[in-house]
Amino acid sequence: MREAELTISFEELQHRITAIDRLIETVSYMIIVHIIL
């Protein structure tokens, strides 16, 4: 794999990790709110 392709896939990976991280945060927040209420 060329360096440019590797950089693009690494950036994509970071975006996906951030998206998954936000999803987990949202889901755990909803669960906590549900438990409290």
Buried (B, 14 or more C-beta within 10 A) or exposed (E): EEEEEEEEEEEEEEEEEEEEEEEEEEEEEEEEEEEEE
